[in-house]
Amino acid sequence: MTHTTQIEPDTTFTAGSPFTTTTFTGPDVRTVQVAGDLDLHADVRALASFCADHGLPIVVDMADLDFMDCGGYRSIAAARHTAEQHHTTLTIANARGKSARFLRLLDELGLL
């Protein structure tokens, strides 16, 4: 099953690309591919909602993510919290650059 949600950024505040999620649900894991700009203007509910649907372990694939600001980190933290509430896990895959370093730091500090 594949589901795609596209959320356009608020063009008044950002000239970035739209934030898009594509989900793939298999028998043992749900993969959420994120692309574009995961920022303050992206709807954090979109990412967190995928964690509540099936109770499957979640993998968030960030290979096509262009940009992530503090709002994006908040989205990831909210999605992980939602996954924990549904007794499942959320794993980040293919994070790159500054986003990967900051996510690793947050994880090491126990903030993510």
Backbone as a printed PyTorch tensor [residue, N CA C, xyz], in Angstrom:
tensor([[[ 0.8530, -1.1720,  0.0000],
         [ 0.0000,  0.0000,  0.0000],
         [ 0.8970,  1.2330,  0.0000]],

        [[ 0.6280,  2.1630, -0.8710],
         [ 1.3840,  3.4000, -0.9520],
         [ 0.4370,  4.5690, -0.7740]],

        [[ 0.8710,  5.5520,  0.0210],
         [ 0.0660,  6.7490,  0.2690],
         [ 0.9940,  7.9460,  0.1680]],

        [[ 0.6380,  8.9490, -0.6000],
         [ 1.4570, 10.1380, -0.7470],
         [ 0.6820, 11.3560, -0.2690]],

        [[ 1.3420, 12.1630,  0.5470],
         [ 0.7620, 13.4120,  1.0200],
         [ 1.7230, 14.5220,  0.6710]],

        [[ 1.2420, 15.5660,  0.0470],
         [ 2.0980, 16.7000, -0.2760],
         [ 1.5890, 17.9280,  0.4530]],

        [[ 2.5050, 18.6010,  1.1320],
         [ 2.1690, 19.8010,  1.8790],
         [ 3.0110, 20.9370,  1.3330]],

        [[ 2.3660, 21.9290,  0.8000],
         [ 3.0920, 23.0740,  0.2480],
         [ 3.5710, 23.9760,  1.3760]],

        [[ 4.7930, 24.4840,  1.2870],
         [ 5.2600, 25.4070,  2.3180],
         [ 4.5530, 26.7490,  2.2020]],

        [[ 4.5940, 27.5110,  3.2480],
         [ 4.0230, 28.8590,  3.2460],
         [ 4.9660, 29.7390,  2.4350]],

        [[ 4.5760, 30.0700,  1.2040],
         [ 5.4700, 30.7920,  0.3050],
         [ 5.7750, 32.2060,  0.7770]],

        [[ 5.0170, 32.6920,  1.7410],
         [ 5.3160, 34.0120,  2.2940],
         [ 6.6310, 33.9830,  3.0680]],

        [[ 6.9480, 32.8430,  3.6700],
         [ 8.1090, 32.7490,  4.5470],
         [ 9.2470, 31.9060,  3.9910]],

        [[ 8.9860, 31.0860,  2.9930],
         [10.0460, 30.2160,  2.4840],
         [ 9.9170, 30.0610,  0.9800]],

        [[11.0480, 29.9260,  0.3310],
         [11.0550, 29.6800, -1.1030],
         [11.4780, 28.2490, -1.3780]],

        [[11.4740, 27.4210, -0.3500],
         [11.9290, 26.0370, -0.4600],
         [10.9610, 25.1570, -1.2250]],

        [[11.3550, 23.9220, -1.3470],
         [10.5200, 22.9620, -2.0590],
         [ 9.4310, 22.4330, -1.1370]],

        [[ 8.3500, 21.8990, -1.7090],
         [ 7.2750, 21.3720, -0.8700],
         [ 7.7570, 20.1630, -0.0740]],

        [[ 7.1020, 19.9180,  1.0390],
         [ 7.3910, 18.7510,  1.8600],
         [ 6.4510, 17.6370,  1.4140]],

        [[ 7.0220, 16.4960,  1.0720],
         [ 6.2550, 15.3690,  0.5830],
         [ 6.5910, 14.1290,  1.3910]],

        [[ 5.5820, 13.3520,  1.7290],
         [ 5.8100, 12.0600,  2.3520],
         [ 5.1850, 10.9840,  1.4790]],

        [[ 5.8770,  9.8770,  1.3390],
         [ 5.3630,  8.7090,  0.6370],
         [ 5.5490,  7.5250,  1.5630]],

        [[ 4.5000,  6.7820,  1.8140],
         [ 4.5940,  5.6500,  2.7300],
         [ 4.4500,  4.3320,  1.9900]],

        [[ 5.1840,  3.3530,  2.4820],
         [ 5.1210,  1.9920,  1.9860],
         [ 4.9030,  1.0980,  3.1950]],

        [[ 3.7940,  0.3760,  3.2010],
         [ 3.4840, -0.4850,  4.3270],
         [ 3.6610, -1.9310,  3.9040]],

        [[ 4.5900, -2.5900,  4.5770],
         [ 4.8160, -4.0070,  4.3450],
         [ 4.2810, -4.8070,  5.5190]],

        [[ 4.5090, -6.1020,  5.5250],
         [ 3.9750, -6.9260,  6.6020],
         [ 4.6530, -6.6680,  7.9490]],

        [[ 5.9220, -6.1930,  7.9320],
         [ 6.6740, -6.0440,  9.1780],
         [ 7.1460, -4.6350,  9.4900]],

        [[ 7.0250, -3.7090,  8.5420],
         [ 7.5490, -2.3560,  8.7450],
         [ 6.8050, -1.3790,  7.8500]],

        [[ 6.7300, -0.1560,  8.3040],
         [ 6.1650,  0.9290,  7.4970],
         [ 7.2920,  1.9120,  7.2300]],

        [[ 7.5510,  2.2000,  5.9640],
         [ 8.5980,  3.1400,  5.5740],
         [ 7.9330,  4.4340,  5.1240]],

        [[ 8.4200,  5.5510,  5.6790],
         [ 7.9390,  6.8700,  5.3000],
         [ 9.1020,  7.5970,  4.6510]],

        [[ 9.0090,  7.8250,  3.3560],
         [10.0330,  8.5790,  2.6430],
         [ 9.6550, 10.0440,  2.6920]],

        [[10.5710, 10.8630,  3.1780],
         [10.3260, 12.3050,  3.2360],
         [11.1930, 12.9900,  2.1960]],

        [[10.6550, 14.0380,  1.5900],
         [11.3840, 14.7760,  0.5590],
         [11.0230, 16.2460,  0.6580]],

        [[11.9280, 17.0800,  0.1740],
         [11.6920, 18.5200,  0.1780],
         [12.1800, 19.1510,  1.4650]],

        [[11.4320, 20.1270,  1.9480],
         [11.8180, 20.8920,  3.1310],
         [10.9350, 20.5250,  4.3200]],

        [[11.5220, 19.8960,  5.3110],
         [10.8180, 19.5910,  6.5600],
         [11.1560, 20.7310,  7.5090]],

        [[10.2730, 21.7340,  7.5050],
         [10.5670, 22.9480,  8.2540],
         [ 9.3710, 23.3710,  9.0910]],

        [[ 9.4720, 24.5370,  9.6680],
         [ 8.4350, 25.0580, 10.5430],
         [ 7.0800, 25.1370,  9.8580]],

        [[ 7.0770, 25.2790,  8.5490],
         [ 5.8410, 25.4480,  7.8080],
         [ 5.2400, 24.1350,  7.3360]],

        [[ 5.9940, 23.0330,  7.4430],
         [ 5.4400, 21.7170,  7.1080],
         [ 4.5320, 21.2820,  8.2620]],

        [[ 3.4980, 20.5890,  7.9500],
         [ 2.5280, 20.1770,  8.9660],
         [ 3.0730, 18.9690,  9.7300]],

        [[ 3.4170, 19.1570, 10.9960],
         [ 4.0150, 18.0820, 11.7950],
         [ 3.0420, 16.9150, 11.9760]],

        [[ 1.7610, 17.1600, 11.8740],
         [ 0.7900, 16.0770, 12.0320],
         [ 0.9290, 15.0390, 10.9330]],

        [[ 1.3790, 15.4520,  9.7500],
         [ 1.4980, 14.5050,  8.6410],
         [ 2.4620, 13.3830,  8.9840]],

        [[ 3.6070, 13.7160,  9.5430],
         [ 4.5940, 12.6950,  9.8720],
         [ 4.1540, 11.8660, 11.0680]],

        [[ 3.6540, 12.5120, 12.1050],
         [ 3.2420, 11.7910, 13.3100],
         [ 2.0600, 10.8610, 13.0330]],

        [[ 1.1820, 11.2380, 12.1270],
         [-0.0090, 10.4250, 11.8690],
         [ 0.3400,  9.0570, 11.3070]],

        [[ 1.4380,  8.9380, 10.5890],
         [ 1.8100,  7.6470, 10.0150],
         [ 2.2290,  6.6480, 11.0810]],

        [[ 2.5950,  7.1460, 12.2540],
         [ 3.0330,  6.2680, 13.3350],
         [ 1.8560,  5.6510, 14.0620]],

        [[ 0.7020,  6.2560, 13.9710],
         [-0.4410,  5.8100, 14.7540],
         [-1.3000,  4.7830, 14.0220]],

        [[-1.1790,  4.7090, 12.7190],
         [-2.1220,  3.9270, 11.9270],
         [-2.0660,  2.4150, 12.1580]],

        [[-0.8920,  1.8390, 12.1680],
         [-0.8010,  0.3810, 12.1260],
         [-0.0440, -0.2520, 13.2840]],

        [[ 0.6680,  0.5110, 14.0690],
         [ 1.4480, -0.0630, 15.1480],
         [ 2.6950, -0.8030, 14.6710]],

        [[ 3.0200, -0.6830, 13.3970],
         [ 4.2270, -1.3170, 12.8600],
         [ 5.4440, -0.4560, 13.1720]],

        [[ 6.6300, -1.0620, 13.2410],
         [ 7.8370, -0.2330, 13.3390],
         [ 7.9010,  0.7080, 12.1400]],

        [[ 8.3770,  1.9260, 12.3820],
         [ 8.4400,  2.9620, 11.3550],
         [ 9.8960,  3.2380, 10.9950]],

        [[10.1810,  3.3450,  9.7180],
         [11.4740,  3.8070,  9.2340],
         [11.2180,  5.0930,  8.4650]],

        [[11.8580,  6.1890,  8.8860],
         [11.7530,  7.4570,  8.1740],
         [12.9950,  7.5900,  7.3080]],

        [[12.8020,  7.4980,  5.9960],
         [13.9020,  7.5680,  5.0300],
         [14.0900,  9.0200,  4.6090]],

        [[15.2470,  9.5930,  4.9600],
         [15.5300, 11.0070,  4.6950],
         [16.4440, 11.2230,  3.4890]],

        [[16.5810, 10.2310,  2.6330],
         [17.5060, 10.3420,  1.5040],
         [17.1800, 11.5200,  0.5890]],

        [[15.9060, 11.8530,  0.4420],
         [15.5020, 12.9310, -0.4700],
         [15.1360, 14.2220,  0.2480]],

        [[15.5090, 14.3200,  1.5260],
         [15.2300, 15.5370,  2.2810],
         [16.2290, 16.6160,  1.8780]],

        [[15.7230, 17.7940,  1.5170],
         [16.5880, 18.8950,  1.0960],
         [17.0140, 19.7830,  2.2610]],

        [[16.1030, 19.9630,  3.2280],
         [16.3480, 20.9190,  4.2970],
         [15.5070, 20.5400,  5.5060]],

        [[16.0540, 20.7520,  6.6960],
         [15.2950, 20.5400,  7.9160],
         [15.7180, 21.5840,  8.9340]],

        [[14.7450, 22.3350,  9.4590],
         [15.0460, 23.3190, 10.4920],
         [14.4840, 22.8280, 11.8280]],

        [[14.3830, 23.7080, 12.8090],
         [13.9200, 23.3080, 14.1380],
         [12.5180, 22.7140, 14.0920]],

        [[11.6850, 23.1790, 13.1890],
         [10.3480, 22.6080, 13.0330],
         [10.4100, 21.1640, 12.5630]],

        [[11.3790, 20.8690, 11.7220],
         [11.5730, 19.4970, 11.2600],
         [12.0130, 18.5750, 12.3800]],

        [[12.9230, 19.0730, 13.2130],
         [13.3660, 18.2760, 14.3690],
         [12.1910, 18.0370, 15.3080]],

        [[11.3440, 19.0440, 15.4600],
         [10.1440, 18.9000, 16.2970],
         [ 9.2270, 17.8320, 15.7070]],

        [[ 9.1090, 17.7990, 14.3830],
         [ 8.2770, 16.7910, 13.7200],
         [ 8.7840, 15.3860, 14.0030]],

        [[10.0930, 15.2190, 13.9120],
         [10.6880, 13.9040, 14.1640],
         [10.4600, 13.4950, 15.6160]],

        [[10.6730, 14.4250, 16.5410],
         [10.4740, 14.1220, 17.9610],
         [ 9.0070, 13.7690, 18.2240]],

        [[ 8.0730, 14.5050, 17.6180],
         [ 6.6500, 14.2260, 17.7960],
         [ 6.2820, 12.8600, 17.2130]],

        [[ 6.8430, 12.5410, 16.0600],
         [ 6.5680, 11.2420, 15.4390],
         [ 7.1190, 10.1090, 16.3020]],

        [[ 8.3050, 10.2880, 16.8490],
         [ 8.8840,  9.2530, 17.7190],
         [ 8.0230,  9.0880, 18.9760]],

        [[ 7.5640, 10.1880, 19.5460],
         [ 6.7120, 10.1350, 20.7320],
         [ 5.4010,  9.3930, 20.4150]],

        [[ 4.8180,  9.7010, 19.2630],
         [ 3.5880,  9.0260, 18.8420],
         [ 3.8280,  7.5340, 18.6640]],

        [[ 4.9500,  7.1720, 18.0640],
         [ 5.2860,  5.7570, 17.8870],
         [ 5.3910,  5.0580, 19.2450]],

        [[ 6.0690,  5.6930, 20.1970],
         [ 6.2130,  5.1030, 21.5280],
         [ 4.8530,  4.9260, 22.1990]],

        [[ 3.9530,  5.8890, 22.0270],
         [ 2.6180,  5.7770, 22.6040],
         [ 1.8510,  4.5880, 22.0290]],

        [[ 2.1930,  4.2050, 20.8030],
         [ 1.5480,  3.0640, 20.1490],
         [ 2.4110,  1.8040, 20.2470]],

        [[ 3.3580,  1.8270, 21.1760],
         [ 4.2050,  0.6680, 21.4900],
         [ 4.9580,  0.1420, 20.2680]],

        [[ 5.5200,  1.0770, 19.5110],
         [ 6.3380,  0.7000, 18.3680],
         [ 7.5650,  1.6050, 18.3290]],

        [[ 8.3830,  1.4650, 17.3090],
         [ 9.6310,  2.2220, 17.2170],
         [ 9.6520,  3.0760, 15.9610]],

        [[10.4980,  4.1040, 15.9990],
         [10.7390,  4.9520, 14.8420],
         [12.2460,  5.0340, 14.6510]],

        [[12.6990,  4.6830, 13.4650],
         [14.1180,  4.7030, 13.1310],
         [14.3470,  5.6700, 11.9780]],

        [[15.4140,  6.4480, 12.0630],
         [15.8020,  7.3680, 10.9870],
         [16.7860,  6.6460, 10.0770]],

        [[16.5820,  6.7420,  8.7790],
         [17.4980,  6.1440,  7.7990],
         [17.9270,  7.2040,  6.7970]],

        [[19.1570,  7.1050,  6.3570],
         [19.7030,  7.9240,  5.2730],
         [19.7120,  9.4230,  5.5460]],

        [[19.8120,  9.8190,  6.8220],
         [19.9740, 11.2470,  7.1280],
         [21.3570, 11.6780,  6.6550]],

        [[21.4470, 12.9150,  6.1710],
         [22.7150, 13.4090,  5.6240],
         [23.0890, 14.7490,  6.2260]],

        [[24.3650, 15.0650,  6.1760],
         [24.8690, 16.3900,  6.5010],
         [24.5270, 16.8820,  7.8920]],

        [[24.1930, 18.1760,  7.9730],
         [23.9040, 18.8170,  9.2530],
         [22.7160, 18.1730,  9.9570]],

        [[21.7230, 17.7810,  9.1940],
         [20.5540, 17.1320,  9.7960],
         [20.9660, 15.8550, 10.5110]],

        [[21.8120, 15.0560,  9.8770],
         [22.2640, 13.8000, 10.4880],
         [23.0580, 14.0660, 11.7590]],

        [[23.9370, 15.0510, 11.7170],
         [24.7500, 15.3550, 12.9070],
         [23.8710, 15.8420, 14.0580]],

        [[22.9140, 16.6980, 13.7670],
         [22.0670, 17.2290, 14.8270],
         [21.1450, 16.1480, 15.3920]],

        [[20.5840, 15.3000, 14.5310],
         [19.7440, 14.2000, 15.0090],
         [20.5410, 13.2520, 15.8920]],

        [[21.7750, 12.9780, 15.5070],
         [22.6360, 12.1000, 16.3130],
         [22.8990, 12.7250, 17.6840]],

        [[23.1620, 14.0280, 17.7130],
         [23.4090, 14.7220, 18.9730],
         [22.1620, 14.6880, 19.8680]],

        [[21.0020, 14.9820, 19.2950],
         [19.7650, 14.9360, 20.0620],
         [19.5120, 13.5480, 20.6340]],

        [[19.8040, 12.5210, 19.8310],
         [19.6220, 11.1550, 20.2810],
         [20.5800, 10.8250, 21.4340]],

        [[21.8370, 11.2260, 21.2980],
         [22.8220, 10.9660, 22.3480],
         [22.4640, 11.6730, 23.6530]],

        [[21.8270, 12.8270, 23.5500],
         [21.4140, 13.5740, 24.7340],
         [20.0800, 13.0900, 25.3020]],

        [[19.4620, 12.1400, 24.6120],
         [18.1880, 11.6180, 25.0630],
         [17.0170, 12.5350, 24.7960]],

        [[17.1820, 13.4850, 23.8590],
         [16.1480, 14.4590, 23.5610],
         [15.2870, 14.0850, 22.3780]],

        [[15.6410, 12.9900, 21.7430],
         [14.8830, 12.5760, 20.5600],
         [14.2950, 11.2070, 20.7890]]])
